[in-house]
């Protein structure tokens, strides 16, 4: 079973802990899939794991976490994204935040 298959299996079974471990994988594709999977799994555990990933030094992980927060459907996602927007000046992250906030504002209506 490939690591990407493991990600899909963890998403299907809602295994947040396994997805969090896979966000540390050496392969970028696996890391990105795991972060996206956390968004799909959602719930409090998935949401909390994504919030922790907003502190990542890895720009791509941080961007993936920002995008995943747009689909988690948690009332607090917008607050965390707005905070990050004020405190992270990276233009790529800023753009991802704007996109996610746009998605969140459309889904809340």
Order of alpha helices (4+ residues) and beta strands (2+ residues): alpha-alpha-alpha-alpha-alpha-alpha-alpha
